[in-house]
Amino acid sequence: MPKSYKYLRWFEELNLSDIPLVGGKNASLGEMYRALGSEGVKVPNGFAVTAEAYRYMLNKAGAWQALHDVLDTLNPDDVNDLARRARQAREIVYAAPLPEDLEQEILNGLAELQSQYDEALTVAVRSSATAEDLPTASFAGQQDTYLNIAGGPALLDACKRCFASLFTDRAIHYRIDQGFDHFKVSLSIGVMKMVRSDLAASGVMFTLDTESGFKDVVFITGAYGLGENVVQGAVDPDEFYVHKPTFKQGYRCVLRRVLGAKKIKMVYSEGRTREAIRNIVTAAEERLRYCISDEEVLRLADYAIKIENHYSTEAGHHKPMDIEWAKDGMDGQLYIVQARPETVVSQRNAAVLENYRLDKPGQLLVTGHAVGSKIASGKVHVINHVNELPSFKPGEVLVADMTTPDWEPVMKTAAAIVTNRGGRTCHAAIISRELGVPAVIGCDNATTALARQTEVTVSCAEGDAGKVYSGLLKFTVDTTDLTRLEKPNTKIMLNLGNPELAFKINQLPNDGVGLARMEFIINEYIKAHPLALLHPERIQNSDERIRIDALTREYVKPEEFFIEKLSEGVGTLAAAFYPKPVVVRLSDFKTNEYATLLGGSWFEREEANPMIGFRGASRYTHPDYAEAFVLECRAMKRVREIMGLINVILMIPFCRTIHEAEKVLAFMAEQGLKRGEQDLKIYVMCEIPNNVILIDEFSRYFDGFSIGSNDLTQLTLGVDRDSEIVADVFDERDAGVKAIIRMAVEGAHRNGRHSGICGQAPSDFPEMAEYLVELGIDSISLNPDSVLKTTQHILAVEKRLEQEGRSSNSQLKDKKGES
């Protein structure tokens, strides 16, 4: 136990009840150091100089009246007056000498901390403000921090600068906005072991997804050097997701990762003040690799989950957390340097669903990371320097290199925000989320590509990529109160291929994913033909070889790139809906589509009609493709066994014959994907008339049937659905198509197998949805944009059937073996 002090409290003496004494930041550090150290969560040790010390210093100096004289007549709307008076207030506080006894306590505390580590120890000096009349008030980011402080004199000076920073322009403005009395707010200082992340990496993590509010993941961002670049948005960081439910079951795997540009890193220069830091260009080889290893990502996730669990237990309800971490380049350890409750995304009203849709895209000007899911329009106003902020008009689109807390008064009046730099946990992203303003972050060239006073539309409604279009484009906003939406007997599932949308789409009322399309993941994230990765020597185009080398440079074998990216894409879809079933259709490219993939033209033959050619099940065991299908199987095995996402059901597309079914299932079993083992279910697409004609035989091999109405219509009516000339003949509502769908549903029920539909028909035609409900189909899988409307229609149909005395799903009661 450390020796007793009057104005200092060691972290091990603090807990959350000490917020009035040491502020939220220090109380939280003490809470974690004291309560979570035994669970392996590393927090650097240190002490807090109490808020009482701040008041003691100003009392001894007789400084209060001078502060009143400066601040009582302040006009917060006059930026110049605010800056002048804030500077005067800081000068008054900085001029107040530290009382001798307080000074000695701080020096003794430093000596004691050095004795725990070593004499060469440097410290971080962090501000932690608190309000007497509202102990839970958050003043995060409003005051200053001083890093890598060495020696007693430098520490004492940093403490005085921290005290003075209670009166930065932004801190004064924030207090006025929040209704706080300047003289009832005090400042505590945290003095802690400096984590030398300048020699390693640092970042921010959240125990939810910051865009959708999805609470089953830990979202980690990181970059090389000190953490300020990540927090302020000066750098595009690496991103990682870890799935909490499977992590808690003992699975250890990164769910998804995105490599950030990390163009610069912040390190120390000579000197010991806040200004003694500088940005340097990150080495090319560092930029091309992740700043931390998978093992370190998982250790951080473990920290985050333990912190969230602890705070949730203390609070009595689930409490998502916002956590800063740093890796020490000297001892190689990962430390938590700050944690606070996340107060923006987690507070959204989940019962009301807002869905923004761009009616029609326009000319694309710039892209970046989407923050939020809204769309907004306005005139571009480029701000190159903080001095230009007074010229900004409410309703304009704020375009800047990056933002800092000084910009917040203007940010809240913007229609949208666009920046050159930053990741999804930077200052601009956090504030825009808090304000409900759409933002596109990290565009690289926004300030030069977007001309001042031109009209633009900023869209964050299209997945992870935020887009800025030319002109004022029309868009639609649908609002639904989910508390009023009943759940139909027919299972409503989703058609989904884009993992970037999964965490948001899962907020729709659903029973899982009826069709997860693998093709989108291969197109967007892998880009290369799997055989091109296995046999790059057969590619005779040097440009294609170079591009494949660039994609796979971080992997020992190029095929490992395919397996990791495919498993992470599918895994993200599965995690978003876990533990609900997610039906993943194995690849169903046609030869002409495979040929367009990078390197694909060297491995695909030309076919007169690819739509009914070498596709689906026929490819999987064929000598021309089998070794590529092995990669698909290895990726799906990784999703289920390494990631622990056993809610994945696999589905075979375009399986023409019983013989094909036997061959594919035997081949998959050889790759470790045996039907029935570890509860693995395998469905088949019911999209060929032969699937229906022989449904009793197909039922011996598969656990369920998913009707692909597009192909089933094509092959029932003999219409090439790619042909414009006969497009008017293609109609899923044709009597013959409806008859064969009825036979498929009845045949599945007869054999105790799951029956579903994942084709376009019920999304496009309400009468088809009605027909399927009347048949008693188990599940209808819809495109996300048609879920709410079609669900309401299905409910009306079910009520009508009930009134007529026939239950839509009466068959379910007697079925066996349904999933």
N, C-alpha and C positions, 0 to 999 in steps of 0.2 A: 504494500500500500504506500503511495507516495506521501511525502510530508504535507502537512496542512498549510493552506494559503488563504488569505483573506479575499483576494481579487482573482484568483486562478482556480479553475476546476479541471482536473484530469479527466480524459474521456471515460475512464473506468468508473468515475464517480457520477456520470451523467446518464439521464434517460429522457424519454419524451416529455415527462412532466416538468423538465427544466427549461422549456422553451422561453418562459418569461425572463429567465436569468441569462441564458446564453444564445437565444435565437434558435430558429428551426434547424439550420445547417449543423451547428455544433451539437445540439441535443440529439439529432439523428446520428451523427458520427459516434457520439458516446453510447447511444442505444445499441448500435451495431457492434461497436468494439466490445462492449460489456456482455451483450446477450448472444452474439453470433460467432464470436471468436472460437468458441468451443466446437462449433459446427463446421469449422474450416473456412469461414468467410474472413478474408484478410482485410483489415482496416489499418492504415498507418496510425501509430500512436501519436498522441499530442495532448494539448491542453487548451482550454478556453479562457481568454481574458473576459471577465463578465461584463454585462451591460452596466452593472453597478460601478465598475472601474471607469467607464466612459463618463458617467454622471459625476463621479468623484473628481475626475480631472477638470471638467468644466466648472464645477463648484469652486475648486481651489483657485482657478484662474479668474473667477468672476466674469465668465464669458457669456452668460445667458442673456443679459440685457442687450449686448451688442448683436447677438443673433436675432433677438426680437426686432431690433431696429432695422435689420436688413430684410427679414422675411415677412414681417407682419403686413407690409403694404405691397407685397409682390403681385405683379400682374402675370399670371401663368400663361396667358394667351399671347403675350409679347415675348417672342423668342429671345430677342436681344436683352430685354430686361431680366428675363429668367437667367440667361447665361452670366450677366454681370453680377446679379445678386448671389447666384450660386457660387461664383468664384470668390466673392467677398466672405460668404459663410465658411467656405473651406479654409480660407486664409485665417479666419478667426480661430477655428478649431485647431489647425495645424500649429498656430502660434502659441496655443496653450501648452505650457510645459507639463510633461508627465511628472506627477508627484514622486518624490524620491523613493518612498516605500513601494509604490506601484512599479516603478522602474526596476527596483531591486528584485521584486517578485518575478517579473518577466525574465530577467537575466538568470535567476535561480532556476526557473522552470526550464529554460533552454539548456542549462548545464545538466539538469537531471535527465532531460530527453536525450542529450548527447551521450550520457553514461549508459543509456539503454541500447544505443546503436553504436556510434563511434564519434570521436571528436571532430571528424571532418564532416559530420552531418550538416546538410543544409535543410532549411524548412520552407514550407508553404505557409503564407500568412493570408487567411481568408476572412472576409467580412461576414457577419451573421447578425442581421438586424432583427429587432423584435419590437412589438408594440405593447405598452403597458395595459391598454384597455382591450386589446384583442390578441392574446398570446398566440393564436394559431395563424395570424396573418403571414402571408408569404411575401418576402421582398427579394426573391431569387433574381440574381443578375443585375440588381440595382446599384450595388456597391463594388468596390475594387478588391482585387486579389493580387498578391505579390508573391512571386515564385523564386525558388532557389536562393533564398536569403541566407547568407553566411555570416556568422559572428554577431555578438551582442549589439554593437552600435547600429548595424544595418537592420537588425530586428526591431529595435526601438523606433527607428525612423519609419519602418514599414507599418508599425502599429499606429503611429501618429497619422500616417497617410490613410490608413484604413478608417480611423475615426473620422477624418475629414471627408472621406468619400461618402459619408451619410448625406452629404449635400451636393452630390453630382446633379447636373441638370435633370437627368432622367429620373433619379431617385426623388427629387423634389416634385417633379411633375406627376410621377406615379402616386405619391402620397396625396397630392391634391385631388387627382382623379378618383382615388379610393376613399377619400374623406377622412384621412388620418391627420391628426395634429402633429406638426413637426416636433413639438416639444414633449410628446408622449411616446415618441419612437426613440429607441436607444440602439447602440451598436456594441455587439460582442465580437471578439476576434478569435479565430481558431488558428493555433500554431501547431503544425503537424509535420512529421517526417516528410521530406520532399521525395515523392516517387519520381525517379529519373526516367520519365517517359520520353524525354527529349532524345534518349538513346534507344528507344523502343517504339511503343505505340500507345494510343489511348483512344477513348471514345465515349459514347453514350449508349445505354440500353434501356429498353422499356419492356415491361411484362405484359404488353399487348401490342397489336399492330397499330401503329400510329395513324394510319389512314382510315381503316375500317372500324377500329375499336375491337377487333376480334381478340378475345382474351385467352386463347389457348396456345399462344406462342410467346417466346421471348424474342424480341427484335433487337439485334446488336449492330451498332455501327462503329467503325474504327478507322484510324489512319495513323501514319507514322508521326512521331513527335508529340509535342504537348497538345492537350485536348482542346485548347481554345479554337483552333482552326475548325474542328468538327462542330463545336457548339455554335460558333459564329457563322458558319457556312462558308468559310474561305476555301474549303476543300471538298471534293466529291469523295466520300468515304466508301470503304468496303461495307457490304451489308450481309448479315447472316440471320437466319431464322432457326429456332429450335422449337420443336413441338412439345409442349409441357405434359400433356397426358401420357404420351409414350415414354418420355424422359422419366417420369415418375414411376413407370413400370419397369425401368431398368434398361431401356434401349438407349444407346448412345450414338446419335447420328445427327449431323447438320441437315436440317430439312431443305434449306435452299440458301444459295449465296449469290451475290452480285459483286463483281470486281469493280471497285471505284477507280477513278483516274488518279487521285492522290498526287496531284502535280507538285505540291509544295509541302514542306513540313516545318513546324516551328521548333526552333532550338534556342539555346542560350547564347547570348553574346557576352562580352565583358561587362561587368557592372552588376549591381545587386538591386535594382529597382524594377518596377513593372516594365519599363522601357528597355530593359536589358534582355530582350528576346527579339528574334528575327526569323523571318521565313527564308528558307533556302530551297532550291529546286530538288525534288526527289529524284534519286538515280533511276535510270530507265529500268534496270532489272528489278528494283523495288516496286515500281509502279505496276509491273506486270505480274506480281504475285500478291497474295493476300497478306495483310500486315500481321495477322496472328494465325496460328495453326488450328486445325479442327479440334485438337485436344484442348487448346486454350479457349476456343469458342464454347465448348461444352462445360469447361470449368466456370466460365462467366455465367452461363445459363444456370448452373447449379447455384452460384451465388445469388443470382436474381430470384430464383424460385424460393430459396430460403429466406431472402429478405422480404419478398411478397408475402410468404406464409406468416412470417413473424409479425409484420405490420397488420395483416388481415386479422390475426388472432388478437393483437392488441386493440384493434378498432372494433372487433366484433362483426365485421363484414368484409367482403372481398375488396382489396385495396390495391389496384394496379400501381406500379412504381416507376419512377423516372430516376435512373441511376447513372452516375458517372464512374468510369473505371480507368485505370492506368496500369501499364506494364512497366516495371522497373528494369531498365537495361543493365543495371549493375548486379542485382540479385536474381533476375529472371522471373520474379513473382508478379502475380496479378493482384491488384489492390482495388478496393472500392473507396473512392474519395468523396462521394456525396450520394445521398439517396433522399428522395422526397416523393410524396404521393403524386401520381399523375392526375391532373385536375381538369383536363379539357376533353379528350376523347372519351374517357370513361364516364363522363357526366352527360353525354348525349342521350336524348330520349329514344331508346331502342324500339319503343312501341310505334313510333311514327317513322315511316320509311319514305324518304325523299329520293326520287330518281330523276336525274337530269339527263336529257337526250338531245344531242345536236340533230336538228332536222335534216341538215345536209352539210357535209364538210366543205370548206372553201380552200383557198390557196394557203398552204402551210408555210409559215415564216420561220418559226423556231420550235424546238422540242426540248424537254427536260424532264425532271421528276415531277409527277403530279402530286399536289398536296390537297387533300380533300377530294370531293367528287362533284363539285359544282361547276357551272359555266357562268361567265360574266363577260360583258363587253364594255368598251369605253375608249377614250382617246389615250394614246401613249404619252407618258411624261417621263422622260429619262432624267434621273437624278444622278449626277456624277460626284457630288460632294454634299456633305451635311449642310453646308451654307445655303444650298439651293432649295432646301426643304420648304421654306416659307412660300415659295412660288407654286407649290403643289395645290391643285384644286380638288375638292371632294368629288368622287365619281370617276376620276381618271385611273388609268392603269399605271401603277408605279413600276418602273423599270430601272434596275440598278445592278451594279456589280455584285453587291451583297448588302445586307442591312445589319445594324447594331441596335442595342436598346434605345439609343438616342432617337431613332427613327419612329418609334412606336406611336407617338401622337398623330403622325401623318399616315402610318400604315392602316390605322383603324378607319380612315376615311376613304381608302382606295377601293375601287371596284374589284381589282385583282392585283396580284404582285408577281413580277417576273424578275429573276436574277440570273446573272452569269454563273455564279458559283454557289456551292452548297449541296448538302445531302438532305435527306428527309427528317433529320433530327437537328438541323441547324436553327439559328435564331429566327430567320424569316419563315421557316416551315412551322416552328412551334407557335409563333405569334399569329400567323395567318390561320392556323387551326383554331386557336383560341378565339379569334375574331370571326371565324366562319367565312373568311375571304379566300377564294380559290387562288392558289399560287403555283407557278411553274418554276422550279428551282434547278440551278445547275445547267443552264442552257448554253453556256460557254460564250455565246456571241450576241446575247439579247440587246445589249446597249448599242451595238453597231447595226444589227440587223433590223431593229424596230425603229422606224423614223418618228421623231417627235410630232405629236399632234395627229398622227394617222390613226384611224379607227381600227381596232382589232377585237377579236373574240378569243378569250382564254378558256380552254376546255380541259377540265380535270376529270371528265366523265368517261374516259376511254381506256382505263387501266392504269398501269404504273407510269406510262408515258403521258406527260402533260404537253398540250399542243397550243400554239398561238397561231390563229388564222387571220388572214387579212379581212377587214370589213366587219360590219355588225351582222352576224349570222343569227338566224332564228333558231331557238331551242325550246324544248318542252320540259316542264317540271311536273312529274306525277307525285302526288302525296297520298299515302295510304296509312290508315290507322290499323295496325296489325292486331290490336286488342279486339277489334270488332269482326275480324275474319275467322269464320268457323273452319274446322278441319274436315275435309270430305273423307268418305270411306275409301274412295279410290286414292291410291298413293300418288302424290304429285312429286315427280322427280325433275331434275334439270338436265338439259343438254349443255355441256360446258367443255371448252378446250383450253382456254387461256388461264394459266395459273395466277396471273396478275389480278384477275377479277374475283378469284375464288373466295377470299376472306370477306369481300363486300357482298357477293352474290349469296353467300350462305345466310344472310339476314332475311332473305325471302322465305316465306313459309314453304317448307319442302320436306320430303322423306328421303333425301339423298340425291345422288347423281345417277341418272339412268343411262347417260352416254357421256363418258369422258373421252374426248378425241385425242389420240396420240399424235395425229398429223400436225396439229398446231405447234406442239412442243418441238417436234423434229424440225419444222420449218423455221421457227422463230429463234430457238436456243441452240440447236445443233447445226443446222444449215447445210450439213454435208451428208452425202449418201453414206450409209453405214459401210458399204463395201469399199468406198473410197478411203475410209479410215483404216480398214483392214488391209487394203492392197494399194497404198499410194503409188507403188512402183508402176501400176498399170495406167496411171493418169499421164497422158502425154502432153498436157498443157502446163507450162511452167508457172503461169499465173495462178492456176487452180492449186497446184502443189504448194506454192508460197502461202496462199490463203488457208489451206488446210493445216500447214505447219504452224501458222499464227494462232489458229483456233486451239490447237492441241499442245502448244509448247510447254505447258506446265504439267503434262502427263507423261508418265514413263512409256505407256503404250497409248496410241491414239484412240483405240476402242474404249479405254477407260473413260475418256472424255464423253463418249456417247452414253455409256452406262450411267455415269454420274449425272449428266444433264437430264437424261430421260427420267431417271428415278426421282430426281429432285422436282421436276415438273409434275409428274404423276403424284409424287408424295405430297406436294403442296395442295393439289386438288383433294386428295384423300384426307389430309389433315384438316382442311377447312370444314369438312362435313363429318369428321370422326365423332362418334362411332357408327354413323349411318352408312349404309352401303354406297359404294362408289363403283359403278360398273365401267371398267376401262376396256375400251375396244382396242385390240392390238392393231398394228398399222394396216391401213387400208388405202394406201396410195395406188393409183394406176401407173402403168409404165411411163406414160407421158409426164406424170407428176413427179415420179421418182427421178426422171431424167433432168428435171430442172434444178434438183438439189446440187450442191457443189460437188463436182466430180461425177455426177450421176450419169452423164451421157456416155461414159466409158463402160457402163455396166448394164445398160438397159437396151432392149431391142425395140424396134419400131413395130407398132401394131396398128392394124386398120381400125379396130374398134376396142380401145383399151378398156372401155366401160364393162365389157363382158370378156375381157382377156385375162392376162396374167396378174391377178390381184387376189388379196385375201388369203384364204387357207391354202390355195394352190401354190402360192409362193413359198410358204413357210418351210416345207420339207423338200422343195425342189433344189437340185444341185446348184442352180444359178443364184439362190438366195439363202439357203439354209444357214450358212455361217453368220449371216446378218441377223437372222431370226434368233440365233443363239444370244446375240447381244440384247435383243428385246427381252428375252426370257431372263437373262441375268439381271437386267434392270428391274424387272417386276419382282424377281426373287429378293432383290435388295430392298425394295419398297416394303414387302411383307415381312421379311425376316430380320433385316438390319434396322430398318426404320420402325418396325413394329406395327405398320398400318395394315392390319389383317382385315380391315373393312373393305379392302379392294377385291372386287369380283372381276375376273378376266372374261373377255368376250371375243369369240372367233368370228370375224366377218367373212361373208361370201363363201360359205362352206357348201359346196355343190352336192357332194355325195356322202354316203355313210363311210365309204372307204377313206375319203379325205378326212373325215372326222376321226376315224381310228388312227390314221397316220399322225395327224397333228397332235392329238392327245398323248400318243405314245412318245412323240418327240419332246413335247413339253415335260412329260414325266421324267425323261432322261436328263432334262436340265434342272430338275428339282422342283417342278411345278406340277405335282400330281394331284389330280382332282380328289378331294376328300381329305387330303393330308393337311394338317393345321387349318382345318375348316375351309380349305380352298374350294370355292364354287367357280364353275366355268359355265358361262352362258354361250349361246350361239345367236348370231343375227339371223332372224327369220325374214329373208329378203329374196329368196328364190322359190318359185312354186314347188320345187322338189322338197324344200324344207317342210312345206305344208302337207304335200301328198304323203310323205314318209314321216310325218311328225311322231308317230308312235315309235318308229325305229330311232329317230334322232333323240327322242326322250331318254333312251337307254344310255346316251353318252353325255348329255348336258343337263344342268340343273335349272335352266330357264331359257326362255325365248324372248328376244327383243325384236319386235317387228320394225324393219326398216322400210317405211312406206314408200320412200322414193324409188328404191331399186325394185321393190315388190310390184309397184305400179308399172315401172318400165318393162319388167319381164312378163307381167300378166297381160299387158296391152301390146307388147312388142314394139315399144316406142323408145328410141334413143333419147334420153332426157337431156342430152347435150345438143340436140338438133333443133334449131330454130324453126325449120320448115314444118315440122310436125308437133311443135310445142303445144298447139291448141288441143291436141288429142290427149296429152298427158294430164290426167285428172284422178287424184286419189279417191274422189267421190264416185267414180264409176261403179255401177252395180256389180260388175265382175270382181273388181278390186275389193269392194266391201265384202263380197261373199268369201273370198279367199282369206281375208283378215278374220272373218267370223270362224272359219274352219281352223285357223291357227290358234285363236283364243280357246275354242272348244277343245282342240286337241291337247293343248298345254294343260288345261284343267283336268281333262280325262286321265292324263298321266301324272297328275300331282306335281306339275312343274310351274314355275313362275311364268306369267305372261305379262309382257309390257310392250310399249311402243316408244320408239325414240326418233321416229321419222318426223318430217316437217308437218304432216297433215293436221294433227290436233292443234298445233301452234297457229296455223293459218286459217283453219276452217272450224268454226264453232260446231257446225253440224257433225263433223267427224268426231270431235270430242264427245258429243252427245251419243253418237252411235257406239263408241267404244265403252262408254259407261253402261249403256244398255246391255252390251255383251257381257259385262262383269269383268272387264280386264283388270288385272291386279294393279298396274301402274301406268301412268301416262307421263312421259318425260317431255318437258317443254323448253323452248327457248326462254331465257330469263325475262325478256321484255314482254312475254305473253303470259307469264305465270299468274299474276294477280287477276287479270281479266278472265282467263280460262278457268281458274279455280272457282271464281264466283259463278261462272256458267255451269261448271260441274256440280257445284252445290245445289243449284236450282234444278238440275236434271235429277239428282239423287232424291231431292224432296218430292219431285213429281212422281218418281218411281215408287217411293214409299207410300204416297197417297193412293197410288194405283194398286198397292198391295204386293209389289214385287221389289225385293231388295236388289240393288245394283250388284252387290257382292255376296249374294246368298251362297254362291258356289264355294266361297272361301272356307265356309265352315266345315265342309266335307273333304277338302283337299288334303293331300298328304305331301310331305316333303317340300312344302313351299318355303322359300328363304324368308 
